[in-house]
Amino acid sequence: MNTPTKLRILCLLAIGGCAAASADSVCVKGNHEVTAAERATMTRVLETVRAALPPAPADWVVVSDDSLSVPTVYCRDGDPRPWHYRFSRNYSNQNTERQQAGERALADAAATSQTEMAQKQPRLDAIMAKMNALVPQVQAAEQKGDAAKAHKLQTEYESLSQEYTRVIEGGDAAAQIAAAGAAMSHDLEMTISVDVNPAKVAAAQGMTKLAAPPGAQVAVRWNTKHEAATDGHSLVLLGRWQAAGQGTGWTPIMPANAALPVAQVYSVRVEADPARIEQTLQSIDFASLTRSLPH
């Protein structure tokens, strides 16, 4: 996963962009100053969200700012859609024994590589000597205009070059280094994000269904490759939603005349090592999130 950023409350969102006004933004319908009552409503929602998220697991720490903040202004262009705001918590694995084990594995792989290279070197030298001997022969054939011989010699050269590569890449060291690197780069970080009233959410192709937590209409997961590791993703939707896009997207069903700051739906995302996804979902208090939505 990417290095965790201190995500917390981003802004109120209108359809297609951020509704929090700035000096450079243009709101066709003008800006609305968020009232103290509206800020109090959003704060209560976010307090519920924050309380529903789990503390850091053993040997982990929370690395994001867990304070609550709500915008003071929004663009009316998104009216009358309920406002979109968010709370996220980022976690970091601090297990020193795991890190030390990975470093030992890399050191062992490096030692294996040195031993293997010493054993390979005579063969590599012999192959390189044959390749070097072919170079002037190819040049001489080309100078004489003997295309057939030059092609034959060039083919021999390429075959030797491929053999040289196979010898270099052979053995156990390369696999050990790859395995040690993968072990050290997985299960390092985790992020749980809860979006309130998002306009649309999407999963990835190839997603699979999860056992739905209390009150969930949708619960899916999928994996993505990131450098040497595989990242796990999950998406849980609470409230009323309808399918959109190519079967991997959803839009919320909002009641008419809904109060703009009130939570109508939640989307909950977990990004973590694939093996940590389901246990993390089980640690989230989905029941309290569901109870906080209108019924």
Residue pairs with C-beta under 8 A, 6 or more apart in sequence:
1 188
1 189
1 190
1 191
1 226
1 229
1 231
1 271
1 272
2 189
2 226
3 189
4 63
4 64
4 90
4 91
4 92
4 189
4 191
5 64
5 90
6 63
6 64
6 65
6 90
7 64
7 86
7 88
7 90
7 191
7 193
8 64
8 65
8 66
8 67
8 68
8 69
8 86
8 87
8 88
9 46
9 68
9 69
9 70
9 71
9 85
9 86
9 87
10 18
10 85
10 86
11 18
11 19
11 20
11 71
11 85
12 18
12 19
12 20
12 34
12 71
12 74
12 83
12 84
12 85
13 19
13 78
13 83
13 84
13 85
13 198
13 199
14 74
14 75
14 77
14 78
14 81
15 77
15 78
15 81
15 199
17 75
18 25
18 75
19 71
19 74
19 75
19 77
19 78
19 83
19 84
20 71
20 73
20 74
20 75
21 27
21 31
21 73
21 74
21 75
25 75
27 75
27 76
27 77
28 77
29 75
29 76
29 77
29 79
30 75
30 76
31 73
31 74
31 75
31 76
32 73
32 74
32 75
32 76
33 72
33 73
34 70
34 71
34 72
34 73
34 74
34 261
38 260
38 261
39 70
39 72
39 261
41 259
41 261
41 262
42 70
42 83
42 85
42 196
42 261
43 68
43 70
45 85
45 196
45 261
45 262
45 263
45 292
46 68
46 70
46 85
46 87
46 196
47 68
48 263
48 288
48 289
48 292
49 87
49 194
49 196
49 266
49 289
50 66
50 68
50 87
50 89
51 285
51 288
52 194
52 284
52 285
52 286
52 288
52 289
53 87
53 89
53 192
53 194
53 284
53 285
54 192
54 280
54 283
54 284
55 62
56 62
56 91
57 91
59 93
59 94
59 95
59 98
60 91
60 92
60 93
60 94
60 95
60 190
61 91
61 92
61 94
62 89
62 90
62 91
63 90
63 91
63 92
64 88
64 89
64 90
66 89
68 87
70 85
71 85
74 83
79 260
80 257
80 258
80 260
81 197
81 199
81 254
81 260
82 197
82 254
82 258
82 259
82 260
82 261
82 262
82 263
82 264
83 196
83 197
83 260
83 261
84 195
84 196
84 197
84 198
84 199
85 195
85 196
85 197
86 193
86 194
86 195
86 196
87 193
87 194
88 191
88 192
88 193
88 194
89 191
89 192
90 189
90 190
90 191
91 189
91 190
91 191
91 192
92 188
92 189
93 187
93 188
93 189
93 190
99 184
101 183
102 180
102 183
102 184
103 184
105 176
105 179
105 180
105 183
105 184
106 177
106 180
106 181
106 184
108 176
108 180
109 173
109 176
109 177
109 179
109 180
110 173
110 177
112 171
112 172
112 173
112 176
113 171
113 173
113 174
113 176
113 177
116 170
116 171
116 172
116 173
120 167
120 168
120 170
120 171
123 167
124 164
124 167
124 168
127 160
127 163
127 164
127 167
128 164
130 160
131 157
131 160
131 161
131 164
134 153
134 156
134 157
134 160
135 157
137 153
138 150
138 153
138 154
138 157
141 147
141 149
141 150
141 153
142 150
178 228
181 228
182 228
182 229
185 227
185 228
185 229
186 228
186 229
186 230
186 273
187 272
187 273
187 275
187 276
189 272
190 270
190 271
190 272
190 273
190 276
190 280
191 269
191 270
191 271
191 272
192 268
192 269
192 270
192 280
192 284
193 268
193 269
193 271
194 266
194 267
194 268
194 269
194 289
195 201
195 266
195 267
195 269
196 263
196 265
196 266
197 252
197 254
197 263
197 264
197 265
198 252
198 265
198 267
199 251
199 252
200 244
200 249
200 250
200 251
201 235
201 237
201 249
201 250
201 267
202 245
202 248
202 249
202 250
203 220
203 222
203 233
203 235
203 248
203 249
204 222
204 224
204 233
204 248
205 222
205 246
205 248
206 222
207 220
207 221
207 222
207 235
207 248
208 220
208 221
208 222
209 219
209 220
210 219
210 220
210 221
210 234
210 236
210 278
210 281
211 219
212 218
212 219
212 236
213 219
213 236
213 281
213 282
213 284
213 286
214 286
214 287
214 290
215 238
215 286
215 287
215 289
215 290
215 293
216 236
216 237
216 238
216 286
216 290
217 237
217 238
217 239
217 240
217 241
218 235
218 236
218 237
218 241
218 250
219 234
219 235
219 236
219 237
219 281
220 234
220 235
221 232
221 233
221 234
221 235
221 277
222 232
222 233
223 230
223 231
223 232
223 233
223 274
224 230
224 231
224 233
225 231
229 273
230 273
230 274
231 271
231 272
231 273
231 274
232 270
232 271
232 272
232 273
232 274
232 275
232 276
232 277
233 269
233 270
233 271
233 277
234 269
234 270
234 277
234 281
235 267
235 268
235 269
236 267
236 268
236 269
236 281
236 286
237 250
237 265
237 266
237 267
237 268
238 265
238 266
238 267
238 268
238 286
238 289
238 290
238 293
239 252
239 264
239 265
239 266
239 293
240 252
240 253
240 264
240 265
241 250
241 251
241 252
241 253
241 265
242 250
242 251
242 252
242 253
243 249
243 250
244 250
244 251
252 264
252 265
254 264
254 265
255 264
255 294
258 264
258 294
262 294
263 292
263 293
264 293
264 294
265 293
266 289
266 293
268 284
268 286
268 289
270 277
270 280
270 281
270 284
272 280
